[in-house]
Amino acid sequence: MHIFDFDNSYARLLPHMFTRQDPAKVPAPKLFALNEDLARDLGGNIEALKSPEAAAIFAGNTIPDGAEPIAQAYGGHQFGQWNPGLGDGRAVLLGEVITPAGKRFDLQLKGSGRTPYSRAGDGKAWIGPVIREYIMSEAMHALGVPTTRALAATTTGETVVREAALPGAVLTRVAQSHIRVGTFQLYAYHQDVNGLKALFDHTAERHFGGETNPATVLRDMMTRQAKLVAQWIGLGFIHGVMNTDNMLISGETIDYGPCAFMDAYHPHTVFSSIDHQRRYAYSNQPQIAVWNIAQFASAMIPLTPDQDAAIAEFTGIVNEFADLYQTEWRRVFAAKLGLKPNDASFDLTNRLLTMMAEVGADFTNTFATLGQPFDHPDYAQWLKDWTAENPDLDLAAKTNPQVIPRLHHIEAAIASAIYEDYGPFNALLAAATNPFTKNDAYMSPPTETERVRQTFCGT
């Protein structure tokens, strides 16, 4: 069936960069979510995508015309520990879609069965992580944050065993590419200069206008990451698993596993059940980003003719991250206060965040209701000082969301979807993809009994 115009440039690279791999067949695929707006942007055959046969494609039973499924190889630092044996352990890249505008996007099935990189895993997904990533990624897109997207979600008619027997599902994910810091690290680790050069040229063509200078690519990639993480911080978002295999060179957010938007603000907040050392806490994300960028820089050293000179140049570039990120942070939080980024807005931001941390104020609602009463003894003076700066309230309203996908609402949507009730999922998705519109049903923080304290990886 023809659903998109496919090309498969990654599959034309050196064969050891991937494994040709069809997705596993499933017994009874059912489509329960289709992102029609995204499908149109990709130039999809909407009639075909809405047909009963589409579920077979999105679950992996049918390979669409023009696709060449592969599982990509990569390594990565996981919680700081190097692992060369990663790769797409539960995902298959169907191919690259060429849009009517000539842009190229990856189309990947996530939860599509075992691959040579699965290690001890079954390569499957259950419906919980699929719903979480669908909602979170589409909410991030609506908030203006670079991100992978969700095109479709299907149930599979099979049972996946995790902490219990749960319904299986597959997510169809869209990205500018799935090339990660860990992809570069793998070829540097194996001292495979030919593979590294092929990967660099391919990446530069896709994301950096065909740039041939690794230093220029490094600086551009770092700039994207600084802007991305500053956006996360400005939304109270915690990625939860910022391993180098979860950082895309394109600058998109990827892998919504143990992620969350904070309710009560505290800079050291962690949700991930496996982040025992708080490595990926909310406030640590900028430091982890630059650490990951340094790994990318190191991986590109073999591409340079004078490696000592390259080390010095790359080190200088990476050291620029702090100032670059600080500039982005100031811009993001100044806009949240309806102000220009200057010393006054910097001071007001820090004072407000300090008060919020001391009383555990709700992050999203505090910024969405600036000027309303706040239970802190220093707030009255802060309000007076903020008002004296003549804030642009329209700018603040356009910057601060009213609705974010809160964990307790996501968990409620998952709990219903297990029993094939997708009403809560659809309602939450609609609210989260209109984040600047008030919606009382999704704006309240969780009660003590609703509060979700831990999140988990999909595996």
C-alpha positions as CSV (number, residue, x, y, z in Angstrom):
1,M,0.0,0.0,0.0
2,H,1.3,3.5,-0.9
3,I,1.0,5.8,2.1
4,F,4.0,8.1,1.8
5,D,6.8,8.9,-0.7
6,F,9.7,7.0,0.9
7,D,13.5,7.4,0.4
8,N,16.0,5.4,2.4
9,S,19.3,7.3,2.4
10,Y,20.4,5.9,5.8
11,A,19.9,2.4,4.5
12,R,22.4,3.2,1.7
13,L,25.2,3.9,4.1
14,L,27.8,1.3,5.2
15,P,25.9,-1.9,6.0
16,H,27.4,-2.3,9.5
17,M,25.7,0.9,10.6
18,F,22.3,-1.0,10.8
19,T,20.7,-4.3,10.3
20,R,17.9,-4.9,7.8
21,Q,15.0,-5.9,10.0
22,D,11.3,-6.3,9.4
23,P,9.0,-5.6,12.3
24,A,7.4,-8.6,14.1
25,K,3.9,-9.7,13.1
26,V,1.2,-9.2,15.6
27,P,-2.1,-11.1,15.9
28,A,-4.8,-8.3,15.8
29,P,-3.7,-4.8,15.1
30,K,-6.2,-2.0,15.9
31,L,-5.5,1.7,15.2
32,F,-6.6,3.9,18.1
33,A,-4.8,7.2,17.3
34,L,-3.9,8.8,14.0
35,N,-2.4,12.3,13.8
36,E,-4.1,13.5,10.6
37,D,-2.6,17.0,10.6
38,L,0.9,15.5,10.8
39,A,0.1,12.9,8.2
40,R,-1.0,15.7,5.8
41,D,2.2,17.7,6.5
42,L,4.2,14.6,5.6
43,G,2.3,14.3,2.3
44,G,0.5,11.1,3.4
45,N,-2.3,9.4,1.5
46,I,-5.0,10.2,4.0
47,E,-7.6,7.9,2.5
48,A,-5.2,5.0,2.8
49,L,-4.1,6.0,6.3
50,K,-7.7,6.0,7.5
51,S,-8.5,2.7,5.9
52,P,-8.8,-0.6,7.9
53,E,-5.5,-1.8,6.3
54,A,-3.6,1.1,7.9
55,A,-3.5,-0.6,11.3
56,A,-1.5,-3.4,9.7
57,I,1.1,-0.9,8.5
58,F,1.3,0.9,11.8
59,A,1.6,-2.3,13.8
60,G,4.3,-3.7,11.5
61,N,2.3,-6.5,9.8
62,T,2.5,-4.8,6.3
63,I,5.5,-3.0,4.9
64,P,4.4,0.1,3.0
65,D,5.5,0.6,-0.6
66,G,9.0,2.1,-0.8
67,A,10.0,1.4,2.8
68,E,13.2,-0.5,3.6
69,P,13.0,-1.4,7.3
70,I,16.2,-1.3,9.4
71,A,17.3,-1.3,13.0
72,Q,20.0,1.3,13.6
73,A,23.2,0.5,15.6
74,Y,24.6,2.9,18.2
75,G,26.3,3.0,21.6
76,G,25.9,5.4,24.4
77,H,26.7,6.5,28.0
78,Q,23.9,5.3,30.2
79,F,24.0,7.2,33.5
80,G,27.6,8.0,32.7
81,Q,28.7,4.4,31.9
82,W,29.8,3.6,28.4
83,N,27.9,0.8,26.6
84,P,28.9,0.0,23.0
85,G,26.1,-2.6,22.6
86,L,23.0,-0.6,22.2
87,G,21.0,0.1,19.0
88,D,17.3,-0.1,18.2
89,G,16.4,-2.9,20.5
90,R,12.6,-2.4,20.2
91,A,12.2,-0.1,17.1
92,V,12.4,-0.4,13.4
93,L,13.0,2.5,11.0
94,L,10.6,2.0,8.1
95,G,12.3,4.6,6.0
96,E,12.5,8.3,5.3
97,V,9.5,10.2,4.1
98,I,9.9,13.0,1.6
99,T,7.3,15.7,2.1
100,P,5.7,17.8,-0.6
101,A,8.0,20.6,0.5
102,G,11.0,18.4,-0.1
103,K,11.9,17.9,3.6
104,R,13.0,14.5,5.0
105,F,11.7,12.8,8.1
106,D,12.2,9.4,9.6
107,L,9.2,7.1,10.1
108,Q,9.9,4.6,12.9
109,L,7.8,1.9,14.6
110,K,8.5,1.7,18.3
111,G,7.6,-1.5,20.1
112,S,7.9,-3.5,16.9
113,G,9.7,-6.6,18.3
114,R,13.1,-8.1,18.7
115,T,16.2,-6.9,16.8
116,P,19.8,-7.9,17.0
117,Y,20.2,-5.1,19.5
118,S,17.5,-6.2,21.9
119,R,19.8,-8.0,24.3
120,A,17.5,-9.6,26.9
121,G,14.5,-7.6,25.9
122,D,11.4,-8.7,24.0
123,G,11.4,-5.6,21.8
124,K,7.7,-5.0,22.6
125,A,5.9,-2.0,24.1
126,W,2.8,-2.1,26.2
127,I,0.1,0.6,25.8
128,G,1.3,2.8,28.7
129,P,4.6,4.0,27.3
130,V,2.9,4.4,23.9
131,I,0.2,6.7,25.3
132,R,2.7,8.6,27.4
133,E,5.0,9.3,24.4
134,Y,2.1,10.2,22.1
135,I,0.7,12.8,24.6
136,M,4.0,14.2,25.7
137,S,5.6,14.6,22.3
138,E,2.5,16.2,20.8
139,A,2.2,18.5,23.8
140,M,5.8,19.6,23.4
141,H,5.2,20.3,19.8
142,A,2.2,22.5,20.7
143,L,4.4,24.3,23.2
144,G,6.9,25.1,20.4
145,V,9.7,22.8,21.6
146,P,11.7,20.8,19.0
147,T,10.6,17.2,19.4
148,T,9.9,13.9,17.7
149,R,6.2,13.5,16.9
150,A,3.6,10.8,17.2
151,L,1.9,9.9,13.9
152,A,-0.1,6.8,15.0
153,A,-0.7,4.3,17.8
154,T,-2.1,0.8,17.5
155,T,-2.8,-2.0,19.9
156,T,-1.5,-5.4,18.8
157,G,-3.9,-8.0,20.2
158,E,-1.1,-9.6,22.2
159,T,0.0,-9.5,25.8
160,V,3.2,-7.9,27.0
161,V,4.6,-9.0,30.3
162,R,6.1,-6.3,32.5
163,E,5.0,-6.0,36.2
164,A,1.8,-7.6,35.0
165,A,0.3,-8.9,31.8
166,L,-0.6,-5.8,29.7
167,P,-1.9,-5.0,26.3
168,G,0.7,-4.6,23.6
169,A,1.0,-1.5,21.4
170,V,3.2,0.1,18.8
171,L,3.9,3.8,18.4
172,T,4.7,5.3,15.0
173,R,7.3,8.1,15.6
174,V,8.4,10.8,13.3
175,A,11.8,12.6,13.6
176,Q,14.1,14.7,11.5
177,S,16.4,11.8,12.0
178,H,17.2,9.3,14.7
179,I,21.0,10.0,14.6
180,R,22.2,10.3,18.1
181,V,25.4,11.3,19.9
182,G,25.7,7.6,20.7
183,T,25.7,6.8,16.9
184,F,28.8,8.9,16.5
185,Q,30.3,7.4,19.6
186,L,29.9,3.8,18.4
187,Y,32.1,4.4,15.3
188,A,34.7,6.4,17.2
189,Y,34.8,3.6,19.8
190,H,35.5,1.0,17.1
191,Q,38.0,3.3,15.4
192,D,36.0,3.0,12.2
193,V,37.0,6.2,10.5
194,N,35.3,5.2,7.2
195,G,32.0,4.7,9.1
196,L,32.4,7.8,11.1
197,K,33.1,9.9,7.9
198,A,30.1,8.4,6.2
199,L,27.9,9.1,9.2
200,F,29.3,12.7,9.5
201,D,28.7,13.4,5.8
202,H,25.1,12.0,5.9
203,T,24.3,14.0,9.1
204,A,25.8,17.2,7.8
205,E,23.8,16.9,4.6
206,R,20.5,16.3,6.5
207,H,20.9,18.8,9.3
208,F,23.7,21.3,8.7
209,G,23.4,22.3,5.0
210,G,26.2,20.0,3.9
211,E,28.8,21.6,6.2
212,T,32.2,19.9,5.9
213,N,33.9,21.4,9.0
214,P,33.3,19.3,12.2
215,A,33.9,22.4,14.4
216,T,31.1,24.3,12.7
217,V,28.7,21.3,13.1
218,L,29.7,21.0,16.7
219,R,28.9,24.7,17.4
220,D,25.6,24.5,15.6
221,M,24.6,21.3,17.3
222,M,25.5,22.8,20.7
223,T,23.5,25.9,20.0
224,R,20.4,23.8,19.3
225,Q,20.9,21.8,22.5
226,A,21.3,24.9,24.6
227,K,18.1,26.4,23.2
228,L,16.3,23.1,23.7
229,V,17.3,22.5,27.3
230,A,16.5,26.2,28.2
231,Q,13.0,25.5,26.8
232,W,12.7,22.4,28.9
233,I,13.7,24.3,32.0
234,G,11.3,27.1,31.2
235,L,8.4,24.6,31.1
236,G,9.4,22.6,34.2
237,F,10.1,19.6,32.1
238,I,12.4,16.8,33.2
239,H,13.6,14.4,30.5
240,G,14.6,11.8,33.0
241,V,17.1,9.8,31.0
242,M,19.6,12.1,29.2
243,N,21.9,9.3,28.1
244,T,24.0,10.1,25.1
245,D,22.0,7.6,23.0
246,N,18.9,9.8,23.9
247,M,20.4,13.1,22.5
248,L,19.6,13.7,18.8
249,I,22.1,15.6,16.7
250,S,19.1,17.4,15.1
251,G,18.3,19.1,18.4
252,E,14.9,17.4,18.9
253,T,13.6,16.0,22.2
254,I,13.5,12.2,22.0
255,D,12.6,9.2,24.1
256,Y,9.8,10.2,26.5
257,G,10.4,7.4,29.0
258,P,10.6,8.4,32.7
259,C,9.8,12.1,31.8
260,A,7.5,14.5,33.5
261,F,6.4,18.1,33.8
262,M,6.9,19.2,37.5
263,D,3.9,20.0,39.6
264,A,5.4,21.5,42.8
265,Y,8.6,23.3,42.0
266,H,12.0,22.2,43.3
267,P,15.2,22.4,41.4
268,H,16.4,18.9,42.5
269,T,13.2,17.2,41.4
270,V,13.6,13.7,39.9
271,F,10.9,11.2,38.9
272,S,12.8,8.4,37.2
273,S,12.7,5.2,39.3
274,I,16.2,4.3,38.2
275,D,17.9,7.7,38.7
276,H,19.1,6.9,42.2
277,Q,21.9,9.5,42.2
278,R,19.7,12.3,40.7
279,R,22.0,12.6,37.7
280,Y,19.2,13.8,35.5
281,A,17.4,16.0,38.0
282,Y,15.6,19.1,36.7
283,S,18.4,21.5,37.5
284,N,21.2,19.1,36.3
285,Q,19.9,19.0,32.8
286,P,22.1,21.8,31.4
287,Q,25.3,20.2,32.9
288,I,24.3,16.9,31.4
289,A,23.7,18.4,28.0
290,V,27.2,19.9,27.9
291,W,28.7,16.6,29.1
292,N,26.9,14.9,26.2
293,I,28.0,17.5,23.8
294,A,31.6,16.9,24.9
295,Q,31.2,13.2,24.0
296,F,30.0,14.2,20.6
297,A,33.0,16.5,20.2
298,S,35.3,13.7,21.3
299,A,33.7,11.3,18.8
300,M,34.5,13.6,15.9
301,I,38.2,14.0,16.7
302,P,39.2,11.2,14.3
303,L,37.7,13.1,11.4
304,T,40.3,15.9,11.8
305,P,43.8,16.0,10.2
306,D,45.4,17.6,13.2
307,Q,43.9,15.9,16.3
308,D,45.8,17.9,18.9
309,A,44.6,21.2,17.3
310,A,41.1,19.8,17.0
311,I,41.0,18.9,20.7
312,A,42.0,22.5,21.6
313,E,39.4,24.0,19.2
314,F,36.6,21.6,20.2
315,T,37.3,22.2,23.9
316,G,37.0,26.0,23.3
317,I,33.7,25.5,21.6
318,V,32.3,23.3,24.3
319,N,33.4,25.8,26.9
320,E,31.1,28.4,25.2
321,F,28.1,26.4,26.3
322,A,27.7,28.0,29.7
323,D,27.3,31.5,28.3
324,L,25.2,30.4,25.5
325,Y,22.8,28.5,27.8
326,Q,22.7,31.4,30.3
327,T,21.6,33.7,27.5
328,E,18.9,31.4,26.4
329,W,17.8,30.8,30.0
330,R,17.5,34.6,30.6
331,R,15.5,35.0,27.4
332,V,13.1,32.2,28.3
333,F,12.4,33.3,31.8
334,A,12.2,37.0,31.0
335,A,9.5,36.2,28.5
336,K,7.7,34.2,31.1
337,L,7.6,37.4,33.2
338,G,6.6,39.5,30.2
339,L,9.9,41.3,30.3
340,K,13.1,41.8,28.3
341,P,16.2,39.8,29.2
342,N,18.2,42.2,31.4
343,D,19.5,42.5,35.0
344,A,16.0,43.4,36.4
345,S,14.3,40.4,34.8
346,F,17.1,38.1,35.9
347,D,16.8,39.2,39.5
348,L,13.0,38.9,39.5
349,T,13.2,35.4,38.0
350,N,15.7,34.2,40.6
351,R,13.7,35.7,43.5
352,L,10.4,34.2,42.2
353,L,12.0,30.7,41.8
354,T,13.5,30.9,45.3
355,M,10.0,31.7,46.8
356,M,8.4,28.9,44.7
357,A,10.9,26.3,45.9
358,E,10.5,27.4,49.5
359,V,6.7,26.9,49.5
360,G,6.5,24.1,46.8
361,A,4.4,26.3,44.5
362,D,3.0,24.7,41.4
363,F,5.4,25.6,38.5
364,T,3.0,25.9,35.6
365,N,0.2,27.6,37.5
366,T,2.4,30.1,39.2
367,F,3.6,31.5,35.9
368,A,0.2,31.2,34.3
369,T,-1.4,33.3,37.1
370,L,1.3,36.0,37.6
371,G,0.0,38.8,39.8
372,Q,-2.4,36.7,41.7
373,P,-1.9,36.0,45.5
374,F,1.0,33.9,46.4
375,D,1.6,32.4,49.8
376,H,5.1,33.8,50.7
377,P,6.1,36.7,52.9
378,D,8.3,38.2,50.2
379,Y,5.8,38.0,47.4
380,A,4.2,41.4,48.0
381,Q,7.5,43.2,47.5
382,W,8.3,41.0,44.5
383,L,4.9,41.8,42.9
384,K,5.5,45.5,43.5
385,D,9.0,45.3,41.9
386,W,7.7,43.2,38.9
387,T,4.8,45.6,38.3
388,A,7.3,48.5,38.3
389,E,9.0,47.0,35.2
390,N,5.8,47.4,33.2
391,P,5.5,43.7,32.1
392,D,3.9,42.8,28.8
393,L,1.1,40.6,29.9
394,D,0.3,39.5,26.4
395,L,3.9,38.2,26.0
396,A,3.6,36.3,29.3
397,A,0.3,34.8,28.3
398,K,1.8,33.6,25.0
399,T,4.8,32.1,26.9
400,N,3.2,30.4,29.9
401,P,1.0,27.5,29.2
402,Q,-2.3,27.0,31.0
403,V,-2.2,23.2,30.5
404,I,0.6,20.7,30.5
405,P,0.1,16.9,30.5
406,R,0.4,16.2,34.2
407,L,1.4,12.8,35.3
408,H,-1.8,11.9,37.2
409,H,-3.9,12.7,34.1
410,I,-1.5,10.6,31.9
411,E,-1.8,7.7,34.3
412,A,-5.6,8.0,34.3
413,A,-5.6,7.9,30.5
414,I,-3.4,4.8,30.5
415,A,-5.6,3.0,33.1
416,S,-8.7,3.5,30.9
417,A,-6.9,2.6,27.7
418,I,-5.9,-0.8,29.2
419,Y,-9.6,-1.6,29.0
420,E,-10.0,0.0,25.5
421,D,-11.6,3.2,26.8
422,Y,-9.7,5.9,24.9
423,G,-12.0,8.8,26.0
424,P,-9.6,10.1,28.7
425,F,-6.6,9.7,26.3
426,N,-8.4,11.7,23.6
427,A,-9.6,14.4,26.0
428,L,-6.2,14.8,27.5
429,L,-4.5,14.9,24.1
430,A,-6.9,17.7,23.0
431,A,-6.2,19.8,26.1
432,A,-2.4,19.2,26.0
433,T,-2.2,20.2,22.3
434,N,-4.0,23.5,23.1
435,P,-1.7,24.5,26.0
436,F,-2.5,28.2,26.1
437,T,-6.2,27.7,26.3
438,K,-7.7,27.5,29.8
439,N,-9.2,24.1,30.6
440,D,-10.3,23.7,34.2
441,A,-10.4,19.9,34.0
442,Y,-6.6,19.8,33.4
443,M,-5.2,22.8,35.3
444,S,-5.3,21.7,38.9
445,P,-2.3,20.1,40.5
446,P,-2.8,16.5,41.8
447,T,-4.2,15.9,45.2
448,E,-2.0,14.0,47.6
449,T,-3.7,10.7,46.6
450,E,-3.3,11.5,42.9
451,R,0.3,12.5,43.1
452,V,2.7,10.4,40.9
453,R,6.1,10.2,42.5
454,Q,8.0,7.9,40.2
455,T,8.1,7.3,36.4
456,F,9.5,4.3,34.6
457,C,11.2,3.4,31.4
458,G,9.0,1.7,28.8
459,T,11.0,-1.5,29.1
